[in-house]
Amino acid sequence: MTTTKNKLGGLFARQHELPGTPAPGTVTLSAHGVDLERGGGRKVLSGVDFEVVAGQIVALVGPNGAGKSTLLAALAGELEPSSGTVELDGTPLTHWAPIDMARRRAVLPQNHTVGFPFTAREVVAMGRAPWARTERQRHDEQRIAAALAATDVEHLAGRTFPALSGGERARVALARVLAQDTATLLLDEPTAALDLGHQEQVLRLARERATAGAAVVVVLHDLGVAAAYADRVAVLQDGRIAADGPPRTVLTADLLTRVYQHPVDVFDHPVTGAQLVLPVRGRHDDH
């Protein structure tokens, strides 16, 4: 009995220690043989093995219904696998207290809703809640200001969140995630509601965080953006990972044509040499 108490006490004490910065290449989050069912037993993930690595951006791509957002939610601990395990810093998610998970990973969902008329700055400040009553609380103002500036929403700080446009809400929500300042970021379609310039800004921010040592997972629909910014691309098909590796290895015309069930061209830009991924479109001849 004493041994059991000591083990539990040690686990509790270790969990509530503030996390350190993972070394480049460290696996911060992993899925092992994950199956997940939703909606009356419908299997949406099957036998998924997946690793998130410090210093990398990994993009989750695939057609609608492939399981991208479901995998992200399982990694975040928002959906519980029917079998298999998800580990954060080497410990199963089920063993972490919510506050400790929030100090190690930040999540940007697809939908950005707030039930009360908080200002944009107050929403961003919510990202600092996990660090309350710790030594890192002294960085709150600095982190909030930096996040507002990085996402180009400083001018929105005093406006109420529900009054913002969809794109403005998306950028404020991203600022909250950045202010949280965790070693792992999980971003679900962060560019969906944004114009071209702000899409590029978001991916540059993700790149900066990965370069600084963070592990970044991002769900994307634009395969060209995935090719341009991701270190790894995981292609999902019918709840399984069809391929996982560097963009030039994974994003091939044959694989993408099969997965998306539509012809896809993959080629290099004639000037920059960047990898381009485009759907094959029919030619409309004038008559």
C-alpha positions, 0 to 999 in steps of 0.5 A: 500500500505504501509503495502504491501511494509513493508511486502515485505521489511521485507521478503527481509531483512529476506531472505538476513540474513545469515542462522543459524545452524538448531537444530537437528531434524529440517525440513530444506526442505519439499515437500507437495503434489508434482505432477510433469510432464515432456515430454508432460504431463507425470506425474513423481511424484504424491502426494509426501509428504517428509521431510528432517531433520537436523542430518539425512541421507535420501536415495532415492532408487527405480528402474530406472524411479521411480522418485528419481532424479526428486524428488531431482531436485524438492527439489533443485528448479531446476524443478517446481512442477505442483501442491503442494509446496516445502519449504526451511526453512519453506518458499516456494522455489518460495519466495527465491532468488537464492543466499539465496537458495545457502546459505541454500542447496548445490546440487550435480547433476549426471553429472559433466560438466564445459564449460571452462578449470577451474582447479579443485581448481577453481571448488571447490572454486565456492562453496564459491561464495554464501558467497562473501561479507559476514562475512563468506568469511573469511573462504574461504581458510579453507573450500576449503582446507578441501574439497580438503583433504576430497575428496582426490583430493588435488593432482588434484588441479592444473589440468583442470577439463575437463582433469580429469577422470569421478571418479576424476570429481565426487570427485572434484564436491563433494568437491565443495558441501562440500566447500559450507558449507550449512545446507542441501546437495542434492546428486544425485548418488554421488557414481556412477562413483567411485571405491569401496574405494571412494564410502565408502569415500563419504558415510562416508563424508555424515555421518560426515556431518549429525553427525555434524548437516546437513540434507543430501539427497542422491540418491542411487542404492545400497540398501546395502549402503543405509542400512549401512549409511542412517538413513531413506530410502524412496523407490520410485515406479512409482513417489510415495513414497512406504515406508519411514522410518528406513532401517530395517523397510523399506528394507524388502524382500517383499517390495523390491521384489514387487518394483524391480520386482525381488526376493530380500533377506534381512538378517543380516551379520553372523559376524557383524549383519549388514543388507545386501540386495542382489538380488536372483540369479539363481544357475548355476549347472555344468553338 
